């Protein structure tokens, strides 16, 4: 939250979509998405999974979670 310059109250009241558009959060979501794709590829290969639902998730302190569903 320090990187965002927001208080806990501001993070709680802002929409998930608006938070996801903030550059610091978007960068962390991109990192989480890259990790999820790598982990998903390993799971598909190792266990022969055809369909896997994956999400990129970023915690903003203890106040909020911001997520993005992956295709």
Residue pairs with C-beta under 8 A, 6 or more apart in sequence:
1 7
1 8
1 11
1 60
1 61
1 63
3 24
4 11
4 22
4 24
4 25
4 60
6 14
8 61
8 63
11 19
11 60
11 61
11 63
11 64
12 63
12 64
16 64
16 66
16 67
19 25
19 60
19 64
19 66
20 26
20 29
20 66
20 68
25 58
25 60
25 66
28 58
29 56
29 58
29 66
29 67
29 68
30 56
32 56
32 57
32 58
32 68
33 56
33 68
33 70
35 56
36 54
36 55
36 56
36 70
37 54
37 70
39 54
40 52
40 54
40 70
43 49
43 52
44 50
44 52
53 69
54 69
54 70
55 67
55 68
55 69
55 70
56 67
56 68
56 70
57 65
57 66
57 67
58 65
58 66
58 67
59 65
60 66
